[in-house]
Amino acid sequence: MRELVRTFTPLVLLVLCALVWLEPILPGAEQWREAAGETALLRLICGFLCLFVAILAIERRQLQSVFEQMLARLQQLQRGGTGETAATPDRKQLERDAAQILVAALDSDDARVRTNAVQNLERMTGQKFGEDVARWRKYLSERGE
């Protein structure tokens, strides 16, 4: 569902804008106004716009929550020190969690998010798998992460 919303939202918004701008010259506009009232089409379009804004706001809150968790875990990792090779169990768990979040970020539609996730995964693991989610997941599962 989320992918459909991301894919079709710009298209739907463009169609709604075109309807608002072209409404006076659309075929059947007179009949529509007589049957439903002068502002019916405008009310319908405003309703759809409000729906799409609400969907986008919900998605934004979900993404913000995920990124706040990722940032908190990465900050914990950084505070734990990066030069230490023998990690404590707490640090290992933090690294596993951070790696899983970064691999999940590779599914993002935003190229910057994917690039940052790849850079951080490569820095954490020393491996270079690019944006290949399957290879990252396989590598992490082999390491028990």
N, C-alpha and C positions, 0 to 999 in steps of 0.2 A: 504494500500500500504506500509506504513511504517513498519508494522509487517512482511510483506513478505520480504522486503529488509533485515531486521534484521535477519530473520530466514535463508534465503538462501544465504546471502553474504559469510559466511565462506565456505559453500559447493561449491559455484561457484568458489571462489578463489582457493580452493583445486583442483577442476577439471581442472582449467586453469593451475595451476602449474604442475599437472600430465601430461597434454597435452604437455607442454613445455619440460618436462624431458623425456617423453616417445615417443615423436614425431618421432625420427629416427627408432623406432622399431614397430610403429603402422602399422596395415595392410592397404595397400592403400597409404602409405606415398609417395612412389615413383610416383604414378599416380598424386597425389595431387600436388607435386612439379613440375612435368612436365606440368600440366594443368594451375596452378596458379602462378608458380614461386617459387624460392627457399625460399623466406622470407614471403610468403603469410600467412601461418599459424601463424607465429610469429607476423606479423602486426595485424592480426585479434585478437589474444590473447591480445596484447598490447592495442588495442582499447577497448576491454572489461574491462581490468584492469583500464584504464583511466576513463571509464564510472562509474565503481564501486567506485573508489576513489572520483570522483565528487559527487556521491550520498551520500557517507559517509561524505564528507565535508559539504554538505548542511544540513544533519541531525545534525551534530555537531554544526553548527551555530544556528540552531533552538533550540537545547537543551541548548546551552550556554545562549541564550537570556532568556529562561524560568528560568534557574537557577539564572541568574543575577537579574531578577525581584524578585524572591523569596528571594534571599539574601538581596536585598535592603529593601524589606518589613519587613523581620525579623529583620534587623538592626534598622529600624524605631521603631518597637515594643520594642526592647531592650532599645533604647534610651528613650522611653516613660516611662520606669520603669516597674518593674514586681510585686512590692508589693502592688500596688494600686488596690483596688477592684472596686471602682466606676470609670468606664472608661469614658473618654470624647467621643463624637461621632466620632472624628477623629481616636481615638485609637480603637474603636469598628470596624470601617470600615477596619482599618489595620488588626485587628485580623480576620475578616471575609475573607479578601483577602488572608491572609497567610494560613488560614485553607483550603480554596479552592485550593490553589496551592499545599499544602501538600497532600490533598486527591488525586489530579491529579497525584502527584508523586508516589502514591501507584500502579499505572498502569505500572510503569517502569519495564524493564527487569532486571535492576541491583538490586541485593539483598541489597547492601549497601544503595542505594537511598531509597528503601522501608523501611529499618530498621530505617534510620534517620528520614524519614517522620513520621513513627509510634511513635517514641520517642518524636518528637516535638509536634505531635497532642495530645499525652497523657499528656505531660507537660502543654500544653495550655488549655486543656479541663478538665483534671482530669479523663477522660473516658479511658477504656481499651478495644478497639475493634480489636486490632491486625491489620492485613492487610486486613480486611473485608471492602472493598470499599463501598459496599451497606449500611452497618450499619453506617459507618462514614457519608455518604451522608444523610441518613435518620436522624441521630442525628443532623447534622448541619442544615438541612431544618426545623426540629422541633424547633430549636433555632432561626430560621430566618436568618441563615447564608447561 
